[in-house]
Amino acid sequence: MKNMVRRMLVVGLLLSSCVAHESIARSEYKKKTKDSADVRLLKAAELGDVKAMRKALKAGASLEARKAKEDNRTALMLAALKKHHEAVDFLIEQGADVNAVDAYGCSALVKAGYIGDAYIVDALLKADACVACVNKYGETALMNAAEYGHVAAVKRLLKAGANPAAKTDKGKTALDLAKDPAIITLLQKSN
């Protein structure tokens, strides 16, 4: 009987120890995984999850929060780079700064020129994004769109008043960077 009582006490102690350890582990996990509202907004923007972005904003996230590990990109930049149309529209409607720049001086429009998503270019232009803004290398959205062969984006940017004669820090114009014959023709006609 004494052995049985001892065994029960040992099992009880082990179980209570495991429960206590599990409780501590859960609380540490919650601390580690509990993201700030800003971080949740940035993650949701990158995933295109408008519902989660709405929740993060209600929880106090800033529309101009920056993702430090991603060159100080804003939620709008992240959504634009991932081509999340609904997320871009939502962030613009909420008042995100369309002319904010990252660590390289790139605005969401300069990035949109790089990825060539005509819908996002249009959305940013309608929200008064600066068509003449340059990054720290002197590159514009038009230059990026021309270099990477995005005909529709080039057309929209030219129509919005992008300067085809603007030069990078290395003296290159959009025409110098263009490889696509259709873009070259568009740029020659616009000069």
C-alpha positions in Angstrom: 0.0 0.0 0.0 2.8 2.4 0.9 4.5 1.8 -2.5 1.2 2.5 -4.2 0.8 5.8 -2.3 4.4 6.7 -3.1 3.8 6.0 -6.8 0.6 8.1 -6.8 2.5 10.9 -5.1 5.3 10.7 -7.6 2.9 10.6 -10.6 1.0 13.5 -9.1 4.1 15.6 -8.7 5.2 14.8 -12.2 1.8 15.7 -13.6 1.7 19.0 -11.7 5.2 19.7 -12.8 4.3 19.1 -16.5 1.1 21.2 -16.2 3.1 24.1 -14.7 5.8 23.7 -17.3 3.2 23.6 -20.1 1.5 26.8 -18.7 4.8 28.6 -18.6 5.6 27.4 -22.1 2.2 28.7 -23.4 2.7 32.1 -21.8 6.2 32.4 -23.3 4.8 31.4 -26.7 2.0 34.0 -26.5 4.6 36.6 -25.6 6.8 35.6 -28.5 4.0 35.4 -31.1 2.0 38.4 -29.9 2.6 40.9 -32.6 2.0 44.6 -32.4 -0.9 46.0 -34.4 1.7 47.5 -36.8 3.4 44.2 -37.4 0.0 42.5 -38.0 -1.0 45.3 -40.5 2.3 44.8 -42.4 1.9 41.0 -42.5 -1.7 41.3 -43.6 -0.8 43.8 -46.4 1.9 41.4 -47.6 -0.7 38.6 -47.7 -3.5 40.8 -49.2 -5.7 40.1 -46.2 -8.0 43.1 -46.0 -10.0 41.7 -43.1 -6.8 41.3 -41.0 -5.7 44.8 -42.1 -9.0 46.3 -40.9 -8.6 44.5 -37.5 -5.0 45.7 -37.2 -6.0 49.3 -37.9 -8.9 49.0 -35.3 -6.3 47.7 -32.8 -4.2 50.9 -33.3 -1.9 50.1 -36.2 -0.4 53.1 -38.1 -1.0 53.3 -41.8 2.6 54.4 -42.1 4.1 51.6 -40.1 7.4 50.4 -41.5 8.8 46.9 -42.0 12.4 47.4 -40.8 13.6 44.1 -42.2 12.2 45.0 -45.6 14.0 48.3 -46.2 11.4 50.3 -44.3 8.5 49.5 -46.6 5.0 50.6 -45.7 1.9 48.4 -45.9 1.0 50.1 -49.2 4.4 49.2 -50.7 4.1 45.6 -49.5 0.6 45.2 -50.9 1.7 46.8 -54.2 4.8 44.6 -54.6 2.6 41.5 -54.1 0.0 42.8 -56.6 -2.8 42.7 -54.0 -5.3 45.0 -55.7 -8.0 44.9 -53.0 -5.4 45.6 -50.3 -3.9 48.5 -52.3 -7.4 50.0 -52.8 -8.2 49.5 -49.1 -5.0 51.2 -47.9 -5.5 54.1 -50.2 -9.1 54.5 -49.1 -7.9 54.5 -45.5 -5.5 57.4 -46.3 -2.1 55.7 -46.7 0.6 58.1 -47.9 1.0 57.2 -51.6 4.3 59.2 -51.7 6.0 57.6 -48.7 9.4 56.2 -49.6 11.4 53.3 -48.3 15.1 53.2 -47.4 16.1 53.5 -51.1 13.8 56.4 -51.8 11.3 54.2 -53.7 7.6 55.1 -53.5 4.8 52.7 -54.1 4.5 54.0 -57.6 8.3 53.5 -58.4 7.8 49.9 -57.1 4.6 49.5 -59.2 6.6 50.5 -62.3 9.1 47.8 -61.4 6.4 45.1 -61.1 4.4 46.5 -64.0 0.9 46.0 -62.5 -1.2 48.5 -64.5 -4.1 48.3 -62.0 -1.9 49.3 -59.2 -0.2 52.1 -61.3 -3.7 53.4 -62.0 -4.8 53.2 -58.4 -1.8 55.1 -57.2 -2.0 57.7 -59.9 -5.7 58.3 -59.1 -4.6 58.8 -55.5 -2.2 61.6 -56.7 1.0 59.6 -56.5 4.0 61.6 -57.6 4.8 60.5 -61.2 8.1 62.4 -61.2 9.4 61.1 -57.9 12.8 59.3 -58.1 14.5 56.8 -55.8 18.1 57.4 -54.5 19.4 56.2 -57.9 17.4 58.8 -59.8 15.0 56.1 -61.2 11.4 56.9 -61.8 8.4 54.6 -62.1 8.5 55.1 -65.9 12.2 54.0 -66.1 11.4 50.9 -64.1 8.4 50.0 -66.2 10.4 50.7 -69.4 13.4 48.6 -68.3 11.3 45.6 -67.3 9.0 45.6 -70.3 5.7 46.6 -68.8 4.0 48.2 -71.8 0.6 49.0 -70.1 2.3 50.6 -67.2 4.5 52.7 -69.5 1.4 53.9 -71.4 -0.4 54.9 -68.1 2.7 56.7 -66.7 3.2 58.6 -70.0 -0.5 59.6 -70.1 -0.1 60.8 -66.4 2.8 63.1 -67.4 5.9 61.0 -66.6 8.9 62.6 -68.2 10.6 60.3 -70.7 13.7 62.5 -70.8 14.4 62.3 -67.1 17.8 60.7 -66.3 19.1 58.4 -63.7 22.2 59.2 -61.6 24.1 57.4 -64.4 22.6 59.5 -67.1 20.2 56.9 -68.5 16.7 57.7 -69.7 13.7 55.4 -69.9 14.5 55.0 -73.6 18.0 54.0 -72.8 16.7 51.3 -70.4 14.0 50.0 -72.6 14.5 46.7 -74.5 10.9 46.0 -75.7 10.3 47.4 -79.2 6.8 48.5 -78.3 8.1 50.5 -75.3 10.9 52.0 -77.4 8.3 53.2 -80.0 6.1 54.7 -77.2 9.0 56.5 -75.7 10.3 57.8 -79.0 6.8 59.1 -79.9 6.5 60.8 -76.5 9.8 62.8 -76.8 
